[in-house]
Amino acid sequence: MVAGEPVFGAVLPEIVRMVDGLPVVAHNAGFDSGAVREACGHSGIDVPDWDFRCSLAIARRHLDLESYRLPDVAGALGVELIAHHDAGADAAAAADIVVALAKRVGVDSLAELERLGEVRPRRVRDGSVRRRRRSAFPRAELVMPEVRGGDPGHPLFGQVVVFTGELATMSRQEAWDAIAACGATPARNVTRRTTCLVIGDGFDGVDPGAFTTVKARRVEELRAKGFQIEVMDERRLLTCLDPGRHAAGPGAKRVVVIS
């Protein structure tokens, strides 16, 4: 698609003029902003000071879906996605998703859309009332898969896995099924038995403190108390799921939590 086209550094000035202070929306904007930074570094040019907004994060505030991948969010909102992974089609869908959500909520600014989330009261055990997001698209209940997989050398064998954040390559149920096939047990919450947390939403790294969810915070607390808990991003998870790209790790069994 880019063969014979101008290089990034030659095209960027035109894009900067086009943006001209407007916010830049992308689905999983952390990935796109990182790609722009790396491309600028490779080209030896300054990184533009763009205001990135994330249609994935906004959709998570207003919709209750099993998966927040671009095709799933677009389908839930009736947004046309002509050709997934085509750059122009993906960009148009991300824009239309934000516009559709703004109309749904009844706001006319990105700031308001990011701030608001549809909520409903929920009474908890201590009698207090907390508020939770409400949506016309309820999340399907996850089905606990049968744990199988007979290779004790597999890095996921014998582990208990919990996910936090949405994965870009698979739904939560697909992830549960995949790790169960490797001999791991999916779990919903982080406990003292947890030895690994898998973080989605484009997270890259090993520091749970860099990701703001209850489960990531719980892992950080347990680590501070001396519990040995590994943090895994989506890329490392996919490597573990590919039997040709890992080596058996030393030590005893570990517990993996993917929330």
Secondary structure, DSSP 8 states (H G I E B T S, - for coil): --TTS--HHHHHHHHHHHHTT--EEETTHHHHHHHHHHHHHHHT-------EEEHHHHHHHH---S--SHHHHHHHHT---SSTT-HHHHHHHHHHHHHHHHHHHT-SSHHHHHH---EEEEE-TTS-EEEEE--SS--------------TTSTTTT-EEEEES--SSS-HHHHHHHHHTTT-EE-SS--TT--EEEE-TT--SS-GGGS-SHHHHHHHHHHHTT---EEEEHHHHHHHHSTTS-----SS---EE--
